[in-house]
Amino acid sequence: MIAFTRTIPSFIFALYMVVVVGLGPYPVALALAIHSVGTLGKLFAETIEDMDMGPVNALRAAGAGRLQVFLHAVLPGVAPTFVSLSLYRFDVNVRDSLAAGFVGGAGIGFLLFNSIQLFQYRDAAMELLVLLILLLVVERISTLLRARMV
């Protein structure tokens, strides 16, 4: 299931969801969620596979149960990477949601599409400026959160 949701681009999922549930922000949110589950599932699984097994083996040797091993060895070992990957996926989803406005997903992307279609270039320029500011703010927040984790 993870491989399937990862291979189909979120834009294609958005087109399909528009047909299934109609226009608006809901199909875009569903499409981004489905694609993100697949992508993050794969990345999280690889992170867990590549983690240092020393603390896990030490807790098992000391007689810790599965929950204790997970809470005290696995989770602390992978949490920073999980947070970093989640922030990265959030950044990607913000960008994808803007592009999804072109398929009827509402939001600023939809406004930009309509402005260009109606030759309202002054409005389109302002919407592009708002998009740029939004992307810069998201990038800055993501950078600050990553810096706090280290």
C-alpha positions in Angstrom: 0.0 0.0 0.0 2.8 2.4 0.8 4.5 1.7 -2.5 1.3 2.3 -4.4 0.6 5.7 -2.7 4.2 6.7 -3.1 4.4 6.0 -6.9 1.4 8.1 -8.0 2.1 11.9 -7.8 -0.1 13.9 -5.6 -1.2 16.0 -8.6 -2.7 12.8 -10.1 -4.3 11.9 -6.8 -5.8 15.5 -6.8 -7.3 15.0 -10.2 -8.8 11.7 -9.2 -10.2 13.1 -5.9 -11.8 16.1 -7.7 -13.8 13.6 -9.7 -14.7 11.5 -6.6 -15.6 14.3 -4.1 -15.9 17.4 -6.3 -14.1 20.8 -6.4 -12.8 22.6 -3.4 -10.0 22.2 -0.8 -11.1 18.8 0.4 -9.9 16.7 -2.6 -6.5 18.4 -2.5 -6.2 17.7 1.2 -7.1 14.1 0.6 -4.6 13.8 -2.2 -1.8 15.3 -0.3 -2.6 13.1 2.8 -2.6 9.9 0.7 0.7 10.7 -1.0 2.3 11.9 2.3 1.3 8.7 4.0 3.1 6.6 1.4 6.2 8.8 1.3 6.6 9.2 5.0 5.8 5.5 5.6 8.7 4.6 3.4 11.1 7.2 4.9 10.1 6.2 8.5 10.6 2.5 7.8 14.1 3.2 6.3 15.0 5.3 9.3 14.0 2.6 11.8 16.0 0.0 9.7 19.1 2.2 9.8 19.1 3.1 13.4 21.7 2.1 15.9 20.7 -1.2 17.4 23.0 -0.9 20.4 20.5 0.6 22.8 17.8 -1.8 21.6 20.0 -4.8 22.3 21.1 -3.5 25.7 17.5 -3.0 26.8 16.5 -6.5 25.6 19.5 -8.0 27.4 18.4 -6.2 30.6 14.9 -7.8 30.3 12.9 -4.9 29.0 9.6 -5.5 27.3 8.7 -4.5 23.7 7.0 -1.3 24.8 9.9 -0.3 27.0 12.4 -1.0 24.2 10.3 1.1 21.9 9.8 4.0 24.3 13.4 4.1 25.6 15.5 3.0 22.6 13.7 3.2 19.3 11.7 6.4 19.8 14.6 8.5 21.1 16.8 7.2 18.4 14.5 8.1 15.5 12.5 11.0 16.8 14.8 13.8 15.5 14.8 12.2 12.0 11.0 11.7 12.1 10.5 15.4 13.0 12.9 16.5 10.3 11.2 14.3 7.6 7.7 15.5 8.8 8.8 19.1 8.4 10.2 18.4 5.0 7.0 16.8 3.9 5.0 19.7 5.3 7.1 22.0 3.2 6.5 19.8 0.1 2.7 19.7 0.8 2.5 23.5 1.0 4.1 23.8 -2.4 2.0 21.0 -3.8 -1.2 22.6 -2.5 -0.4 25.7 -4.4 0.0 23.8 -7.6 -3.2 21.8 -6.9 -5.2 25.0 -7.1 -4.8 24.7 -10.8 -7.0 21.6 -10.8 -9.8 23.3 -9.0 -8.5 22.8 -5.5 -9.3 26.3 -4.3 -6.9 28.5 -2.4 -4.3 30.9 -3.8 -3.3 28.6 -6.6 -6.9 28.6 -7.9 -7.0 32.4 -7.6 -3.7 32.7 -9.6 -5.0 30.4 -12.3 -8.2 32.4 -12.6 -6.3 35.7 -12.7 -4.1 34.4 -15.5 -7.0 33.1 -17.4 -8.8 36.4 -17.2 -5.6 38.4 -18.1 -5.6 40.2 -14.8 -1.9 40.4 -14.5 -1.8 42.9 -11.7 -3.9 40.5 -9.5 -1.7 37.6 -10.7 1.5 39.5 -9.7 0.1 40.2 -6.2 -1.0 36.6 -5.8 2.5 35.5 -6.8 4.0 37.8 -4.2 1.7 36.4 -1.6 2.8 32.9 -2.6 6.4 33.8 -2.4 6.0 35.3 1.1 4.0 32.2 2.2 6.7 29.9 1.0 9.5 31.9 2.6 7.6 32.0 5.9 7.1 28.2 5.8 10.7 27.7 4.9 11.9 29.9 7.8 9.7 28.2 10.3 10.9 24.8 9.2 14.5 26.0 9.4 14.0 27.4 13.0 12.3 24.2 14.1 15.2 22.0 12.7 17.7 24.2 14.4 16.0 23.8 17.8 16.1 20.0 17.4 19.9 19.9 17.2 
